[in-house]
Amino acid sequence: ANLEGANLTGANLEGADLTGANLEGANLRGASLTGANLEGANLEGANLTGANLEGANLYKAVLYEADLEGANLTGANLTNAIMKDAHIQGIIFCRTQTPWGEDNSGC
C-alpha cells in the first residue's frame, strides 16, 4: 500500500496488515494500530504522536525521524527497526523489545 503523506489522524487500523506499506510522512496522530502488522513498513517522518501501537509488529520498520511522542508501544516488536533521529519523548515502552536490547517486561 502506498499511503505516503496520507492523513490518517485518529484512524482505527487495529489488526491491519500494513506489511511493507509506504507511510512516509503520514499523519497517524492518535491512530489506533493495536496489533497491526507493520513489518518492513516505511514510517519515515510519520507523525505517530499519541498513537496506540500496543502489540504491533514493527520488525524492520523504518522510523527515521518519526514522531513517537506519547505513543504506546506496550508489547510491540521493534526488533531491527530503524529509529535514527526519531522523537521518542514520553513514549511508553512497557513489555517492549527495543532495537537497543531493552526489555521492559517487568514494568
Secondary structure as the mmCIF struct_conf table of DSSP 4:
data_model
#
loop_
_struct_conf.conf_type_id
_struct_conf.id
_struct_conf.beg_label_comp_id
_struct_conf.beg_label_asym_id
_struct_conf.beg_label_seq_id
_struct_conf.end_label_comp_id
_struct_conf.end_label_asym_id
_struct_conf.end_label_seq_id
STRN STRN1 ASN A 2 ASN A 2
TURN_TY1_P TURN_TY1_P1 GLU A 4 GLY A 5
STRN STRN2 ASN A 7 ASN A 7
TURN_TY1_P TURN_TY1_P2 THR A 9 GLY A 10
STRN STRN3 ASN A 12 ASN A 12
TURN_TY1_P TURN_TY1_P3 GLU A 14 GLY A 15
STRN STRN4 ASP A 17 ASP A 17
TURN_TY1_P TURN_TY1_P4 THR A 19 GLY A 20
STRN STRN5 ASN A 22 ASN A 22
TURN_TY1_P TURN_TY1_P5 GLU A 24 GLY A 25
STRN STRN6 ASN A 27 ASN A 27
TURN_TY1_P TURN_TY1_P6 ARG A 29 GLY A 30
STRN STRN7 SER A 32 SER A 32
TURN_TY1_P TURN_TY1_P7 THR A 34 GLY A 35
STRN STRN8 ASN A 37 ASN A 37
TURN_TY1_P TURN_TY1_P8 GLU A 39 GLY A 40
STRN STRN9 ASN A 42 ASN A 42
TURN_TY1_P TURN_TY1_P9 GLU A 44 GLY A 45
STRN STRN10 ASN A 47 ASN A 47
TURN_TY1_P TURN_TY1_P10 THR A 49 GLY A 50
STRN STRN11 ASN A 52 ASN A 52
TURN_TY1_P TURN_TY1_P11 GLU A 54 GLY A 55
STRN STRN12 ASN A 57 ASN A 57
TURN_TY1_P TURN_TY1_P12 TYR A 59 LYS A 60
STRN STRN13 VAL A 62 VAL A 62
TURN_TY1_P TURN_TY1_P13 TYR A 64 GLU A 65
STRN STRN14 ASP A 67 ASP A 67
TURN_TY1_P TURN_TY1_P14 GLU A 69 GLY A 70
STRN STRN15 ASN A 72 ASN A 72
TURN_TY1_P TURN_TY1_P15 THR A 74 GLY A 75
STRN STRN16 ASN A 77 ASN A 77
TURN_TY1_P TURN_TY1_P16 THR A 79 ASN A 80
STRN STRN17 ILE A 82 ILE A 82
TURN_TY1_P TURN_TY1_P17 LYS A 84 ASP A 85
STRN STRN18 HIS A 87 HIS A 87
TURN_TY1_P TURN_TY1_P18 GLN A 89 GLY A 90
STRN STRN19 ILE A 92 ILE A 92
TURN_TY1_P TURN_TY1_P19 CYS A 94 ARG A 95
STRN STRN20 GLN A 97 GLN A 97
TURN_TY1_P TURN_TY1_P20 PRO A 99 TRP A 100
STRN STRN21 ASP A 103 ASP A 103
TURN_TY1_P TURN_TY1_P21 SER A 105 GLY A 106
#
